[in-house]
Amino acid sequence: MNLIQQRRLARLAKQNAKKEATKPANKDSKGNKPVVSKLRQNMQKAKADAVPVVDQKEPLKTDAPEDKKDEQSEKLDGLENQVDGVEGSVDDLKNDVESQGEKTDALAGTVDELSNDLDSVKDEVSELDSRVDWVENDIEKIKEKLQDDSEFIGNPELETHKAILAASIDEMLNVEDIEDRKAYKAEAIVKLIDFVNGYVSSAAKYPNIVAVWVMIWLFDLGDIARALPLALHLAKQKIHNMPTRFKSKIEVFICDQMYDWANAKLDANKSAGPYLDNLIQTIESDKWQLPDIVHGKMYAMHGKHLEVLGEEEAALSAFEKAMSLNSAAGVKKKMEKLQASLAKKVKES
């Protein structure tokens, strides 16, 4: 082997050693031996063919000039460098693919967790839907017991007292005698009166069936001192309905109750004031729209109490209003008697 060949081989060996030092480990991240591409194999084969092994005892024989061989060797070196670059890019791509694969696995795990969370939320929503259905059923049952056609407004305090009211009504249904029920009504009022008084004093304004029932029971117990102020407050708000078993409006109900109470007072020779007076004043000031029969009988009753008190002119005025509203008010003779009495007094004066 001549000196030129020896130098070339030494240079190639040095370059190969340097390249091997910069190459990645023999195994990839998964422990697999890297695969040598066909291009790499062909290049190595071409390089080996370009530098034949010769007997050192004999001079190297070649037909190509030395500079030609050097040029070919340099081309092979260039190609080999390109192959190294391509293989490096391939390795980088493999690493990127592996990294993306790990990210994909992590993302898949996150998706699974989110899916499980979604399933859990769906279960909770389903359970809440069931609870809402139960609550709505309970509300409907309470409304049936209270004979309440108003809508629940989402007021927890009101709904709580509606439940108490419904339970009280259930207890009364087992008591047939009306007089015996009064004790249950009084007990129910004790449970509910604070809520009702708070409703009135707070100037709240919403349909309140609890307050309506307490008003009814106060009238039933003859507790006019508490029944009438509550009744007039509820009537003034013009938003309250009577329970469905009552066919009249709240104003008519109040008049009927006060008429019966005042009539009982009249039979007992007792005054109905100041409550009957307050009712008449409210009817006039708030311009209650009453059936003529109801309107007329209230003035007739008021006139009777005024007559007993000796207020003849006021009594006559009340009787005249009663007859103008309803000719069958039943106070015609009383009206004529008062007219004669007043006329006599005028003559005597």
DRENMAR-758774 format. One line per field, with one value per residue (C-alpha): residue in one letter; x, y, z; residue number from 1. Coordinates in steps of 0.05 Angstrom, whole numbers, plus 5000, padded with zeros to 4 digits. Layout:
<sites>
residu <- A / ... .
x <- X / ... .
y <- Y / ... .
z <- Z / ... .
num <- NUM / ... .
</sites>
This chain:
<sites>
residu <- M / N / L / I / Q / Q / R / R / L / A / R / L / A / K / Q / N / A / K / K / E / A / T / K / P / A / N / K / D / S / K / G / N / K / P / V / V / S / K / L / R / Q / N / M / Q / K / A / K / A / D / A / V / P / V / V / D / Q / K / E / P / L / K / T / D / A / P / E / D / K / K / D / E / Q / S / E / K / L / D / G / L / E / N / Q / V / D / G / V / E / G / S / V / D / D / L / K / N / D / V / E / S / Q / G / E / K / T / D / A / L / A / G / T / V / D / E / L / S / N / D / L / D / S / V / K / D / E / V / S / E / L / D / S / R / V / D / W / V / E / N / D / I / E / K / I / K / E / K / L / Q / D / D / S / E / F / I / G / N / P / E / L / E / T / H / K / A / I / L / A / A / S / I / D / E / M / L / N / V / E / D / I / E / D / R / K / A / Y / K / A / E / A / I / V / K / L / I / D / F / V / N / G / Y / V / S / S / A / A / K / Y / P / N / I / V / A / V / W / V / M / I / W / L / F / D / L / G / D / I / A / R / A / L / P / L / A / L / H / L / A / K / Q / K / I / H / N / M / P / T / R / F / K / S / K / I / E / V / F / I / C / D / Q / M / Y / D / W / A / N / A / K / L / D / A / N / K / S / A / G / P / Y / L / D / N / L / I / Q / T / I / E / S / D / K / W / Q / L / P / D / I / V / H / G / K / M / Y / A / M / H / G / K / H / L / E / V / L / G / E / E / E / A / A / L / S / A / F / E / K / A / M / S / L / N / S / A / A / G / V / K / K / K / M / E / K / L / Q / A / S / L / A / K / K / V / K / E / S .
x <- 5000 / 5030 / 5033 / 4973 / 4928 / 4952 / 4937 / 4869 / 4851 / 4877 / 4835 / 4772 / 4783 / 4790 / 4727 / 4689 / 4712 / 4689 / 4621 / 4611 / 4624 / 4569 / 4517 / 4461 / 4466 / 4460 / 4391 / 4332 / 4290 / 4252 / 4315 / 4311 / 4373 / 4367 / 4354 / 4407 / 4372 / 4385 / 4415 / 4465 / 4481 / 4492 / 4537 / 4579 / 4585 / 4604 / 4656 / 4686 / 4688 / 4723 / 4781 / 4800 / 4842 / 4910 / 4971 / 5021 / 5079 / 5059 / 5051 / 4980 / 4956 / 4902 / 4881 / 4849 / 4893 / 4903 / 4866 / 4806 / 4804 / 4809 / 4750 / 4708 / 4726 / 4706 / 4639 / 4628 / 4645 / 4594 / 4541 / 4556 / 4548 / 4481 / 4460 / 4481 / 4439 / 4378 / 4386 / 4391 / 4327 / 4294 / 4315 / 4288 / 4223 / 4220 / 4231 / 4177 / 4129 / 4144 / 4134 / 4068 / 4048 / 4060 / 4021 / 3965 / 3963 / 3960 / 3905 / 3867 / 3872 / 3846 / 3788 / 3771 / 3772 / 3728 / 3681 / 3676 / 3663 / 3609 / 3575 / 3578 / 3546 / 3492 / 3476 / 3472 / 3426 / 3381 / 3377 / 3360 / 3306 / 3276 / 3278 / 3244 / 3189 / 3180 / 3176 / 3126 / 3083 / 3085 / 3067 / 3008 / 2983 / 2989 / 2952 / 2896 / 2889 / 2890 / 2845 / 2894 / 2895 / 2953 / 3023 / 3079 / 3129 / 3191 / 3185 / 3214 / 3181 / 3113 / 3120 / 3141 / 3078 / 3035 / 3059 / 3041 / 2973 / 2961 / 2978 / 2930 / 2874 / 2887 / 2877 / 2811 / 2784 / 2780 / 2736 / 2663 / 2633 / 2643 / 2648 / 2701 / 2742 / 2750 / 2804 / 2844 / 2834 / 2859 / 2920 / 2935 / 2930 / 2982 / 3030 / 3017 / 3001 / 3073 / 3085 / 3019 / 3034 / 3103 / 3073 / 3027 / 3078 / 3132 / 3086 / 3099 / 3052 / 3043 / 2986 / 2986 / 2937 / 2963 / 2941 / 2873 / 2861 / 2882 / 2832 / 2777 / 2791 / 2794 / 2724 / 2702 / 2726 / 2691 / 2758 / 2737 / 2790 / 2843 / 2802 / 2776 / 2842 / 2875 / 2816 / 2816 / 2891 / 2884 / 2825 / 2862 / 2919 / 2870 / 2913 / 2885 / 2835 / 2791 / 2800 / 2762 / 2708 / 2686 / 2647 / 2652 / 2707 / 2744 / 2704 / 2637 / 2663 / 2683 / 2615 / 2578 / 2620 / 2612 / 2537 / 2527 / 2571 / 2538 / 2469 / 2487 / 2511 / 2445 / 2404 / 2446 / 2435 / 2510 / 2546 / 2583 / 2628 / 2679 / 2688 / 2623 / 2637 / 2707 / 2680 / 2628 / 2681 / 2728 / 2672 / 2660 / 2732 / 2759 / 2696 / 2685 / 2648 / 2595 / 2530 / 2472 / 2441 / 2506 / 2518 / 2447 / 2446 / 2510 / 2479 / 2416 / 2455 / 2495 / 2430 / 2401 / 2461 / 2458 / 2384 / 2397 / 2449 / 2397 / 2431 / 2367 / 2391 / 2452 / 2408 / 2357 / 2413 / 2438 / 2368 / 2358 / 2424 / 2403 / 2336 / 2368 / 2414 / 2363 / 2289 / 2282 / 2332 / 2277 / 2284 / 2227 / 2184 / 2244 / 2259 / 2187 / 2187 / 2250 / 2224 / 2161 / 2202 / 2249 / 2191 / 2157 / 2221 / 2226 / 2154 / 2166 / 2228 .
y <- 5000 / 5067 / 5128 / 5163 / 5104 / 5097 / 5171 / 5166 / 5105 / 5139 / 5200 / 5159 / 5120 / 5186 / 5214 / 5150 / 5151 / 5223 / 5208 / 5147 / 5189 / 5239 / 5186 / 5168 / 5106 / 5038 / 5032 / 5079 / 5101 / 5036 / 4994 / 4973 / 4970 / 5024 / 4998 / 5015 / 5042 / 5011 / 5077 / 5073 / 5001 / 5018 / 5077 / 5033 / 4981 / 5034 / 5061 / 4992 / 4980 / 5047 / 5026 / 4954 / 4914 / 4900 / 4861 / 4907 / 4867 / 4887 / 4957 / 4981 / 4975 / 5020 / 5047 / 5111 / 5171 / 5187 / 5253 / 5218 / 5170 / 5227 / 5262 / 5199 / 5190 / 5261 / 5251 / 5188 / 5227 / 5281 / 5230 / 5196 / 5263 / 5272 / 5203 / 5219 / 5283 / 5245 / 5191 / 5245 / 5277 / 5209 / 5198 / 5267 / 5251 / 5185 / 5221 / 5272 / 5216 / 5182 / 5248 / 5261 / 5190 / 5203 / 5268 / 5231 / 5179 / 5234 / 5270 / 5205 / 5196 / 5267 / 5254 / 5190 / 5229 / 5284 / 5231 / 5200 / 5269 / 5282 / 5216 / 5234 / 5302 / 5269 / 5223 / 5283 / 5320 / 5259 / 5254 / 5329 / 5320 / 5264 / 5308 / 5365 / 5317 / 5295 / 5368 / 5385 / 5326 / 5348 / 5419 / 5394 / 5353 / 5413 / 5457 / 5406 / 5404 / 5480 / 5487 / 5538 / 5556 / 5607 / 5591 / 5577 / 5633 / 5600 / 5632 / 5581 / 5612 / 5613 / 5541 / 5518 / 5549 / 5521 / 5452 / 5468 / 5493 / 5430 / 5386 / 5425 / 5417 / 5342 / 5339 / 5376 / 5330 / 5275 / 5318 / 5318 / 5366 / 5439 / 5463 / 5411 / 5437 / 5505 / 5479 / 5454 / 5521 / 5558 / 5513 / 5523 / 5598 / 5597 / 5561 / 5609 / 5677 / 5702 / 5688 / 5724 / 5784 / 5788 / 5788 / 5846 / 5888 / 5879 / 5908 / 5846 / 5833 / 5765 / 5714 / 5686 / 5629 / 5619 / 5689 / 5677 / 5614 / 5647 / 5703 / 5651 / 5615 / 5680 / 5696 / 5625 / 5636 / 5704 / 5739 / 5801 / 5844 / 5805 / 5779 / 5846 / 5884 / 5825 / 5817 / 5891 / 5888 / 5828 / 5858 / 5923 / 5886 / 5858 / 5796 / 5744 / 5691 / 5652 / 5576 / 5542 / 5515 / 5587 / 5613 / 5687 / 5739 / 5759 / 5825 / 5788 / 5737 / 5793 / 5825 / 5760 / 5745 / 5815 / 5816 / 5751 / 5774 / 5843 / 5811 / 5766 / 5828 / 5863 / 5805 / 5808 / 5883 / 5895 / 5943 / 5922 / 5983 / 6002 / 5944 / 5951 / 6026 / 6011 / 5962 / 6011 / 6066 / 6019 / 5997 / 6071 / 6095 / 6035 / 6032 / 5958 / 5926 / 5885 / 5853 / 5899 / 5850 / 5845 / 5920 / 5936 / 5889 / 5919 / 5988 / 5959 / 5926 / 5989 / 6029 / 5982 / 5990 / 6065 / 6065 / 6027 / 6079 / 6133 / 6163 / 6170 / 6215 / 6170 / 6108 / 6138 / 6155 / 6083 / 6055 / 6099 / 6075 / 6003 / 6012 / 6048 / 5989 / 5935 / 5949 / 5883 / 5903 / 5895 / 5963 / 6001 / 6003 / 6024 / 6079 / 6105 / 6102 / 6144 / 6193 / 6204 / 6210 / 6261 / 6300 / 6302 / 6328 / 6383 / 6405 / 6404 / 6446 .
z <- 5000 / 4980 / 5025 / 4994 / 5007 / 5078 / 5092 / 5061 / 5102 / 5164 / 5149 / 5137 / 5201 / 5239 / 5208 / 5223 / 5295 / 5302 / 5271 / 5314 / 5376 / 5356 / 5338 / 5387 / 5431 / 5398 / 5428 / 5426 / 5485 / 5484 / 5484 / 5411 / 5367 / 5312 / 5243 / 5190 / 5129 / 5060 / 5037 / 5094 / 5077 / 5003 / 5022 / 5067 / 5012 / 4961 / 5008 / 5018 / 4944 / 4933 / 4978 / 4961 / 5007 / 4975 / 4992 / 5027 / 4996 / 4926 / 4899 / 4890 / 4819 / 4794 / 4728 / 4757 / 4774 / 4848 / 4844 / 4813 / 4872 / 4920 / 4886 / 4890 / 4963 / 4978 / 4943 / 4984 / 5047 / 5027 / 5013 / 5079 / 5115 / 5081 / 5102 / 5173 / 5170 / 5143 / 5196 / 5250 / 5224 / 5224 / 5297 / 5315 / 5282 / 5319 / 5385 / 5366 / 5349 / 5415 / 5452 / 5416 / 5433 / 5507 / 5502 / 5466 / 5521 / 5574 / 5536 / 5530 / 5605 / 5616 / 5569 / 5608 / 5673 / 5643 / 5617 / 5686 / 5716 / 5664 / 5681 / 5755 / 5741 / 5699 / 5757 / 5805 / 5757 / 5751 / 5827 / 5832 / 5779 / 5822 / 5883 / 5846 / 5824 / 5897 / 5920 / 5865 / 5885 / 5958 / 5937 / 5897 / 5956 / 6003 / 5953 / 5948 / 6024 / 6029 / 5968 / 5944 / 5870 / 5877 / 5853 / 5902 / 5895 / 5921 / 5990 / 6038 / 6099 / 6065 / 6041 / 6111 / 6141 / 6086 / 6107 / 6180 / 6157 / 6116 / 6175 / 6219 / 6168 / 6166 / 6242 / 6237 / 6183 / 6235 / 6280 / 6258 / 6309 / 6289 / 6360 / 6376 / 6318 / 6350 / 6396 / 6336 / 6301 / 6362 / 6366 / 6292 / 6299 / 6354 / 6306 / 6249 / 6278 / 6284 / 6210 / 6192 / 6236 / 6206 / 6136 / 6154 / 6191 / 6137 / 6083 / 6042 / 5984 / 5954 / 5954 / 6024 / 6035 / 6106 / 6125 / 6092 / 6132 / 6197 / 6182 / 6170 / 6235 / 6275 / 6249 / 6266 / 6337 / 6342 / 6353 / 6315 / 6347 / 6308 / 6250 / 6223 / 6219 / 6184 / 6138 / 6118 / 6105 / 6060 / 6023 / 6011 / 5977 / 5925 / 5910 / 5957 / 5938 / 5985 / 5986 / 5930 / 5977 / 5988 / 5928 / 5946 / 5943 / 6005 / 6011 / 6010 / 6061 / 6108 / 6102 / 6115 / 6176 / 6205 / 6191 / 6230 / 6287 / 6291 / 6289 / 6347 / 6385 / 6370 / 6397 / 6460 / 6465 / 6457 / 6412 / 6349 / 6352 / 6334 / 6287 / 6247 / 6240 / 6214 / 6163 / 6136 / 6131 / 6092 / 6045 / 6028 / 6025 / 5985 / 5942 / 5951 / 5893 / 5929 / 5906 / 5921 / 5970 / 6011 / 6006 / 6027 / 6087 / 6115 / 6117 / 6146 / 6203 / 6215 / 6219 / 6270 / 6316 / 6308 / 6325 / 6389 / 6407 / 6397 / 6336 / 6297 / 6241 / 6226 / 6231 / 6182 / 6133 / 6137 / 6126 / 6065 / 6034 / 6048 / 6013 / 5954 / 5943 / 5956 / 5963 / 6001 / 6054 / 6107 / 6140 / 6107 / 6170 / 6212 / 6163 / 6165 / 6241 / 6245 / 6194 / 6237 / 6301 / 6271 / 6241 / 6310 / 6342 / 6290 / 6306 / 6380 / 6373 .
num <- 1 / 2 / 3 / 4 / 5 / 6 / 7 / 8 / 9 / 10 / 11 / 12 / 13 / 14 / 15 / 16 / 17 / 18 / 19 / 20 / 21 / 22 / 23 / 24 / 25 / 26 / 27 / 28 / 29 / 30 / 31 / 32 / 33 / 34 / 35 / 36 / 37 / 38 / 39 / 40 / 41 / 42 / 43 / 44 / 45 / 46 / 47 / 48 / 49 / 50 / 51 / 52 / 53 / 54 / 55 / 56 / 57 / 58 / 59 / 60 / 61 / 62 / 63 / 64 / 65 / 66 / 67 / 68 / 69 / 70 / 71 / 72 / 73 / 74 / 75 / 76 / 77 / 78 / 79 / 80 / 81 / 82 / 83 / 84 / 85 / 86 / 87 / 88 / 89 / 90 / 91 / 92 / 93 / 94 / 95 / 96 / 97 / 98 / 99 / 100 / 101 / 102 / 103 / 104 / 105 / 106 / 107 / 108 / 109 / 110 / 111 / 112 / 113 / 114 / 115 / 116 / 117 / 118 / 119 / 120 / 121 / 122 / 123 / 124 / 125 / 126 / 127 / 128 / 129 / 130 / 131 / 132 / 133 / 134 / 135 / 136 / 137 / 138 / 139 / 140 / 141 / 142 / 143 / 144 / 145 / 146 / 147 / 148 / 149 / 150 / 151 / 152 / 153 / 154 / 155 / 156 / 157 / 158 / 159 / 160 / 161 / 162 / 163 / 164 / 165 / 166 / 167 / 168 / 169 / 170 / 171 / 172 / 173 / 174 / 175 / 176 / 177 / 178 / 179 / 180 / 181 / 182 / 183 / 184 / 185 / 186 / 187 / 188 / 189 / 190 / 191 / 192 / 193 / 194 / 195 / 196 / 197 / 198 / 199 / 200 / 201 / 202 / 203 / 204 / 205 / 206 / 207 / 208 / 209 / 210 / 211 / 212 / 213 / 214 / 215 / 216 / 217 / 218 / 219 / 220 / 221 / 222 / 223 / 224 / 225 / 226 / 227 / 228 / 229 / 230 / 231 / 232 / 233 / 234 / 235 / 236 / 237 / 238 / 239 / 240 / 241 / 242 / 243 / 244 / 245 / 246 / 247 / 248 / 249 / 250 / 251 / 252 / 253 / 254 / 255 / 256 / 257 / 258 / 259 / 260 / 261 / 262 / 263 / 264 / 265 / 266 / 267 / 268 / 269 / 270 / 271 / 272 / 273 / 274 / 275 / 276 / 277 / 278 / 279 / 280 / 281 / 282 / 283 / 284 / 285 / 286 / 287 / 288 / 289 / 290 / 291 / 292 / 293 / 294 / 295 / 296 / 297 / 298 / 299 / 300 / 301 / 302 / 303 / 304 / 305 / 306 / 307 / 308 / 309 / 310 / 311 / 312 / 313 / 314 / 315 / 316 / 317 / 318 / 319 / 320 / 321 / 322 / 323 / 324 / 325 / 326 / 327 / 328 / 329 / 330 / 331 / 332 / 333 / 334 / 335 / 336 / 337 / 338 / 339 / 340 / 341 / 342 / 343 / 344 / 345 / 346 / 347 / 348 / 349 .
</sites>
